[in-house]
Amino acid sequence: MPESRSALVGLIMSGGGARAAYQVGVLRAIAKMLPANAPNPFPIICGTSAGGINAASLAAGSGHFRKSVCKLEYVWKNLTVDQVYHTDFRTMLRYFFHWLSPLLTGGLVRKNPRSFLDNSPLAKLLEHMIDFKGIQQNIDSGALRALSITASGYNSGQSVSFYQANNLPGWNRAQRVGSSTKIDIHHLMATSAIPFVFPAVQIHREWFGDGSVRQVAPISPALHLGAQKVLVIGVSPAREEPLERLYATDYPSLAQVAGHLMNSVFIDGMEVDLERIARVNRTLSFVPEETKAQQGLMLREVEILVISPSRPLEQLASRHTGHFPWTMRFALRGLGALRRQGSVLASYLLFHRRYSRDLIELGYSDAMRRREDIMRFLGYDPAAPNSTED
């Protein structure tokens, strides 16, 4: 194996609800770039929220990378909202009253409301979509080193990275820990439990929600598991310059505020962590190797490649809000999510094939534009011709 491909590469797929379809487009492009018989290029796969679902699916099929990507693409390209959460009138009305009754009774109702939406259909989809036994089989065969799924503990306040690997130690840092376990459907339902939107999941003694909440170091699980370089697939365009502050005449809608909060949960942590690692890399580049050895510095430079959308995903979502079931359109219209300023919220909840296909195509084209960078990063010759798709 060439030296350039001897480094352990970690794949990070962040959260973002329905936006995670963009990640599938990037993976599809990578599968096309590599030789047809190429092994899994990502021995360490880490995911959070909907990115955790993509990560688990990819890990379960990592013995056949291209086939695994094709399977994942098929699911997203045929997805409907009803496969992720119930949208029938009776269920949504029942959940609405679950939230309303504590307010009207002053909290006398003992049973706490759990969420605005019932995502039990997602559990059924995941059962058919992912062969969880394949994760350990691929680890044992050497096709995969580790899979990590991060969830947020509501009781402890810790960011817990549940990982499956052979004989890799866990970690315990400030407000974040690594716990060795066997990944199953409970971990995926927990990591994708968007606060207030989907219900928390109990694992062992604690209730867990979306892994993006309080995840201050999204890249750290891959590094703890041995990654020497990391490919990050984001779900938001890179912010190179501060946005212009425009004069706003109207008070922000509930959807606009909710979208702002979701961006804070799903995006800001990754951007801060990338900036932190870039700063550490720059600092370490000025420290001679002899000094590092003398001082016992365990820090090392980490090569990171980021692939992110070339345009705001809420722009794509605004074209497809008519594909929401009428019950969701009614609720979202009341929140202001069907207006342009509120479309960020819709971009996270619109699990529909039309929107997913647009995201996949955007991810594919963005990755293909970075073909040379990706090929070099993975240790392949950029001059090699693209492989043909099956």
C-alpha positions as CSV (number, residue, x, y, z in Angstrom):
1,M,0.0,0.0,0.0
2,P,1.4,3.4,-0.9
3,E,2.5,5.5,2.1
4,S,-0.1,8.2,1.2
5,R,-2.8,5.7,1.8
6,S,-1.4,4.2,4.9
7,A,-2.8,6.9,7.2
8,L,-6.1,6.1,8.9
9,V,-8.8,8.3,7.5
10,G,-11.8,9.3,9.5
11,L,-15.2,10.4,8.1
12,I,-17.3,12.9,10.0
13,M,-21.0,13.3,9.0
14,S,-22.6,16.0,11.1
15,G,-26.3,16.4,12.0
16,G,-28.9,18.3,10.1
17,G,-32.1,16.4,9.8
18,A,-33.2,16.1,6.2
19,R,-30.1,18.0,5.1
20,A,-28.1,14.8,5.6
21,A,-29.1,13.8,2.1
22,Y,-26.4,16.2,0.9
23,Q,-23.8,13.8,2.5
24,V,-25.1,11.0,0.4
25,G,-24.4,13.0,-2.8
26,V,-20.8,13.5,-1.6
27,L,-20.4,9.8,-0.9
28,R,-21.8,9.0,-4.3
29,A,-19.2,11.2,-5.9
30,I,-16.4,9.6,-3.9
31,A,-17.6,6.1,-4.9
32,K,-17.4,7.1,-8.5
33,M,-13.9,8.7,-8.2
34,L,-12.4,5.6,-6.7
35,P,-11.5,2.4,-8.6
36,A,-14.4,0.0,-8.9
37,N,-12.8,-2.6,-6.6
38,A,-11.5,0.0,-4.1
39,P,-11.8,-0.9,-0.4
40,N,-13.7,1.3,2.1
41,P,-11.6,4.5,2.2
42,F,-12.9,5.4,5.7
43,P,-11.8,2.9,8.3
44,I,-13.2,5.3,11.0
45,I,-16.7,6.5,10.5
46,C,-18.4,9.0,12.9
47,G,-21.9,10.4,12.7
48,T,-24.3,12.6,14.6
49,S,-28.0,13.0,14.3
50,A,-29.2,12.1,10.8
51,G,-25.5,12.0,9.9
52,G,-25.3,9.1,12.4
53,I,-27.9,7.2,10.4
54,N,-25.8,7.6,7.3
55,A,-22.7,6.6,9.2
56,A,-24.2,3.4,10.6
57,S,-25.6,2.4,7.2
58,L,-22.2,3.0,5.6
59,A,-20.4,1.1,8.3
60,A,-22.7,-1.9,8.1
61,G,-21.9,-2.2,4.4
62,S,-18.3,-1.0,4.5
63,G,-17.1,-4.4,3.2
64,H,-18.5,-3.2,-0.2
65,F,-18.2,0.5,-0.1
66,R,-19.8,1.4,-3.5
67,K,-22.7,-1.0,-2.9
68,S,-23.3,0.5,0.5
69,V,-23.4,4.0,-0.9
70,C,-25.8,2.9,-3.6
71,K,-28.1,1.4,-1.0
72,L,-28.0,4.6,1.1
73,E,-28.7,6.7,-2.0
74,Y,-31.7,4.5,-2.9
75,V,-33.3,5.1,0.5
76,W,-32.9,8.8,0.4
77,K,-34.1,9.1,-3.2
78,N,-37.3,7.3,-2.3
79,L,-37.9,8.8,1.1
80,T,-41.3,10.3,2.2
81,V,-42.2,12.3,5.3
82,D,-44.5,9.5,6.5
83,Q,-41.5,7.1,6.7
84,V,-39.9,9.4,9.3
85,Y,-42.7,10.7,11.4
86,H,-46.5,10.4,11.6
87,T,-48.4,13.2,9.9
88,D,-52.0,12.0,10.1
89,F,-54.5,14.3,11.7
90,R,-55.3,12.2,14.7
91,T,-51.7,11.7,15.8
92,M,-50.7,15.3,15.4
93,L,-53.8,16.5,17.2
94,R,-53.1,14.1,20.1
95,Y,-49.5,15.3,20.4
96,F,-50.7,18.9,20.3
97,F,-53.0,18.3,23.3
98,H,-50.2,16.6,25.1
99,W,-48.3,19.9,25.0
100,L,-51.3,22.1,25.6
101,S,-52.7,20.2,28.7
102,P,-49.8,21.0,31.0
103,L,-50.1,24.7,30.2
104,L,-53.9,24.7,30.7
105,T,-53.7,22.8,34.0
106,G,-50.7,24.6,35.5
107,G,-48.5,21.4,35.3
108,L,-51.0,19.2,37.2
109,V,-50.8,16.6,34.5
110,R,-48.2,14.2,35.7
111,K,-47.1,12.8,32.3
112,N,-44.6,15.1,30.6
113,P,-45.1,15.8,26.9
114,R,-42.3,14.1,25.0
115,S,-42.2,15.8,21.5
116,F,-44.2,17.6,18.9
117,L,-43.9,14.7,16.4
118,D,-44.0,10.9,16.6
119,N,-41.0,9.4,14.8
120,S,-41.8,5.8,15.4
121,P,-41.9,5.1,11.6
122,L,-38.2,6.0,11.5
123,A,-37.5,3.0,13.7
124,K,-39.2,0.7,11.2
125,L,-37.3,2.2,8.3
126,L,-33.9,1.7,10.1
127,E,-34.7,-1.9,10.9
128,H,-35.1,-2.6,7.2
129,M,-32.3,-0.3,6.1
130,I,-29.4,-1.3,8.3
131,D,-27.9,-4.7,9.1
132,F,-26.4,-4.0,12.5
133,K,-24.7,-7.4,12.6
134,G,-22.7,-6.3,9.6
135,I,-20.9,-3.6,11.6
136,Q,-19.0,-6.1,13.8
137,Q,-18.5,-8.4,10.8
138,N,-16.7,-5.6,9.0
139,I,-14.7,-4.7,12.0
140,D,-13.5,-8.3,12.4
141,S,-12.7,-8.6,8.7
142,G,-10.6,-5.3,8.7
143,A,-12.9,-3.4,6.4
144,L,-13.8,-1.1,9.3
145,R,-11.8,0.0,12.4
146,A,-14.6,1.8,14.3
147,L,-18.0,3.3,14.2
148,S,-19.0,6.2,16.5
149,I,-22.5,7.6,17.1
150,T,-22.8,10.6,19.4
151,A,-25.8,11.5,21.5
152,S,-26.5,14.1,24.2
153,G,-27.3,13.0,27.7
154,Y,-30.2,15.0,29.1
155,N,-29.5,13.9,32.7
156,S,-25.7,14.2,32.8
157,G,-25.3,17.0,30.2
158,Q,-22.5,15.0,28.6
159,S,-21.9,14.5,24.9
160,V,-21.5,10.7,24.8
161,S,-19.9,9.0,21.7
162,F,-21.0,5.4,21.6
163,Y,-18.4,3.5,19.6
164,Q,-18.1,0.0,18.3
165,A,-14.5,-1.3,17.8
166,N,-12.2,-4.1,18.8
167,N,-10.0,-3.2,21.8
168,L,-9.9,0.5,21.5
169,P,-9.9,2.5,24.8
170,G,-12.6,5.0,25.7
171,W,-12.0,8.6,26.8
172,N,-13.3,11.0,29.4
173,R,-12.9,14.7,28.8
174,A,-14.8,17.8,30.0
175,Q,-18.4,17.1,29.2
176,R,-17.6,14.5,26.6
177,V,-16.9,10.8,26.9
178,G,-16.4,7.8,24.7
179,S,-18.3,4.6,25.6
180,S,-17.6,1.3,24.0
181,T,-20.8,-0.6,23.1
182,K,-22.6,-2.5,20.4
183,I,-24.4,0.0,18.2
184,D,-28.1,-0.7,17.6
185,I,-31.3,1.1,16.6
186,H,-31.6,2.8,20.0
187,H,-28.4,4.7,19.5
188,L,-29.6,5.9,16.1
189,M,-33.0,7.0,17.4
190,A,-31.3,8.8,20.2
191,T,-28.7,10.7,18.1
192,S,-31.5,11.8,15.7
193,A,-33.9,12.9,18.4
194,I,-34.1,16.7,17.6
195,P,-35.0,18.5,20.8
196,F,-38.7,19.1,21.2
197,V,-39.4,17.7,17.7
198,F,-38.6,14.0,18.3
199,P,-38.7,12.1,21.6
200,A,-35.6,11.3,23.7
201,V,-34.5,7.7,24.0
202,Q,-33.5,5.9,27.1
203,I,-30.2,4.0,26.9
204,H,-29.2,2.2,30.1
205,R,-30.0,4.7,32.9
206,E,-30.1,7.9,31.0
207,W,-32.3,9.7,28.5
208,F,-30.5,10.8,25.3
209,G,-31.3,13.3,22.6
210,D,-29.8,14.7,19.4
211,G,-26.0,14.3,19.5
212,S,-25.4,17.8,18.0
213,V,-26.6,19.4,21.3
214,R,-23.6,20.4,23.4
215,Q,-21.2,18.7,21.0
216,V,-18.4,21.1,21.4
217,A,-15.8,18.9,19.6
218,P,-17.5,17.0,16.8
219,I,-14.1,15.9,15.3
220,S,-12.7,14.5,18.5
221,P,-14.3,11.0,18.4
222,A,-12.5,10.3,15.1
223,L,-9.2,11.4,16.6
224,H,-9.7,9.4,19.8
225,L,-10.4,6.3,17.6
226,G,-7.1,6.8,15.8
227,A,-7.8,8.9,12.7
228,Q,-4.7,10.6,11.3
229,K,-6.7,12.7,8.8
230,V,-10.3,13.6,8.7
231,L,-12.9,14.2,5.9
232,V,-15.8,16.3,7.1
233,I,-19.0,16.5,5.2
234,G,-21.0,19.6,6.4
235,V,-24.6,20.6,5.8
236,S,-24.1,24.3,5.6
237,P,-22.0,26.6,3.3
238,A,-18.7,27.7,4.7
239,R,-18.9,31.2,6.2
240,E,-15.8,32.9,4.8
241,E,-17.0,36.5,5.5
242,P,-19.3,37.9,8.1
243,L,-22.9,38.3,6.8
244,E,-24.1,41.8,6.2
245,R,-26.5,43.0,8.9
246,L,-29.7,44.1,7.1
247,Y,-32.4,46.3,8.6
248,A,-35.3,44.1,9.6
249,T,-38.8,45.7,9.8
250,D,-40.8,42.7,10.9
251,Y,-40.5,40.8,14.2
252,P,-38.9,37.3,13.6
253,S,-41.4,34.5,13.2
254,L,-41.4,31.4,15.5
255,A,-40.0,29.4,12.5
256,Q,-37.2,32.0,12.0
257,V,-36.2,31.7,15.7
258,A,-36.4,27.9,15.6
259,G,-34.3,27.8,12.5
260,H,-31.7,30.0,14.2
261,L,-31.6,27.7,17.2
262,M,-31.3,24.6,14.9
263,N,-28.4,26.2,13.1
264,S,-26.8,26.8,16.4
265,V,-27.2,23.2,17.4
266,F,-26.2,21.6,14.1
267,I,-23.7,23.9,12.6
268,D,-21.9,26.2,15.0
269,G,-20.2,23.5,17.0
270,M,-18.5,22.1,13.8
271,E,-17.4,25.5,12.6
272,V,-15.8,26.3,16.0
273,D,-14.1,22.9,16.2
274,L,-12.7,23.3,12.7
275,E,-11.4,26.7,13.6
276,R,-9.8,25.4,16.8
277,I,-8.0,22.5,15.0
278,A,-6.7,24.9,12.3
279,R,-5.3,27.1,15.0
280,V,-3.6,24.2,16.7
281,N,-2.2,23.0,13.4
282,R,-0.7,26.4,12.8
283,T,0.8,26.6,16.2
284,L,2.3,23.0,16.0
285,S,3.8,23.8,12.6
286,F,6.2,26.3,14.4
287,V,7.3,23.8,17.1
288,P,10.3,21.7,16.1
289,E,10.0,17.9,16.4
290,E,12.8,17.8,19.0
291,T,11.0,20.2,21.2
292,K,7.8,18.2,21.0
293,A,9.7,15.1,22.0
294,Q,11.6,16.8,24.9
295,Q,8.4,18.4,26.3
296,G,6.4,15.2,25.8
297,L,3.8,16.9,23.7
298,M,1.2,14.4,22.5
299,L,-0.5,16.9,20.1
300,R,-0.1,16.3,16.4
301,E,-1.1,18.1,13.3
302,V,-4.3,16.7,11.7
303,E,-5.0,17.0,8.0
304,I,-8.7,18.0,7.5
305,L,-10.7,18.3,4.3
306,V,-14.1,19.8,4.4
307,I,-16.8,19.4,1.8
308,S,-19.8,21.7,2.3
309,P,-22.7,22.9,0.3
310,S,-22.0,25.6,-2.3
311,R,-25.4,27.2,-1.7
312,P,-27.8,27.6,1.3
313,L,-29.9,24.4,1.6
314,E,-32.9,26.4,2.7
315,Q,-33.1,27.8,-0.8
316,L,-33.6,24.3,-2.1
317,A,-36.1,23.5,0.6
318,S,-38.3,26.5,-0.1
319,R,-39.0,25.1,-3.6
320,H,-40.4,21.8,-2.1
321,T,-42.4,22.9,0.9
322,G,-45.6,21.9,-1.0
323,H,-44.5,18.3,-0.6
324,F,-45.2,18.4,3.2
325,P,-48.4,16.6,4.1
326,W,-51.3,19.0,4.6
327,T,-51.2,18.7,8.4
328,M,-47.5,19.7,8.5
329,R,-48.1,22.6,6.0
330,F,-50.9,23.8,8.3
331,A,-48.7,23.7,11.4
332,L,-45.6,25.1,9.6
333,R,-47.6,27.9,8.0
334,G,-48.7,29.0,11.5
335,L,-45.1,29.1,12.6
336,G,-44.0,31.1,9.5
337,A,-41.9,28.2,8.2
338,L,-43.3,28.4,4.7
339,R,-42.1,32.0,4.2
340,R,-38.6,32.7,2.9
341,Q,-37.3,33.8,6.3
342,G,-38.6,30.6,8.0
343,S,-37.4,28.1,5.4
344,V,-34.4,27.1,7.5
345,L,-36.7,25.1,9.8
346,A,-38.4,23.5,6.8
347,S,-34.9,22.5,5.4
348,Y,-34.4,20.3,8.5
349,L,-37.8,18.6,8.6
350,L,-38.6,18.1,4.9
351,F,-37.8,14.3,4.5
352,H,-39.1,14.0,1.0
353,R,-37.6,12.4,-2.1
354,R,-37.8,15.5,-4.3
355,Y,-35.9,17.6,-1.8
356,S,-33.5,14.7,-1.1
357,R,-32.7,14.3,-4.8
358,D,-31.8,18.0,-5.1
359,L,-29.5,17.7,-2.1
360,I,-27.9,14.6,-3.4
361,E,-27.2,16.2,-6.8
362,L,-25.8,19.3,-5.1
363,G,-23.5,17.1,-2.9
364,Y,-22.4,15.1,-5.9
365,S,-21.5,18.2,-8.0
366,D,-19.8,19.9,-5.1
367,A,-17.6,16.9,-4.5
368,M,-16.8,16.4,-8.1
369,R,-15.6,19.9,-8.3
370,R,-13.2,19.0,-5.5
371,R,-12.2,15.7,-7.2
372,E,-8.4,16.4,-7.2
373,D,-8.4,17.5,-3.5
374,I,-10.4,14.4,-2.5
375,M,-8.3,12.0,-4.5
376,R,-5.1,13.4,-3.1
377,F,-6.5,13.3,0.4
378,L,-7.4,9.6,0.1
379,G,-4.0,8.8,-1.3
380,Y,-5.0,8.2,-5.0
381,D,-3.6,9.7,-8.1
382,P,-5.8,12.7,-9.2
383,A,-4.8,12.0,-12.8
384,A,-6.5,8.6,-12.8
385,P,-9.7,8.5,-14.8
386,N,-13.1,8.3,-13.0
387,S,-14.4,4.8,-12.4
388,T,-17.6,4.0,-14.1
389,E,-20.8,3.7,-12.0
390,D,-22.5,0.3,-11.8
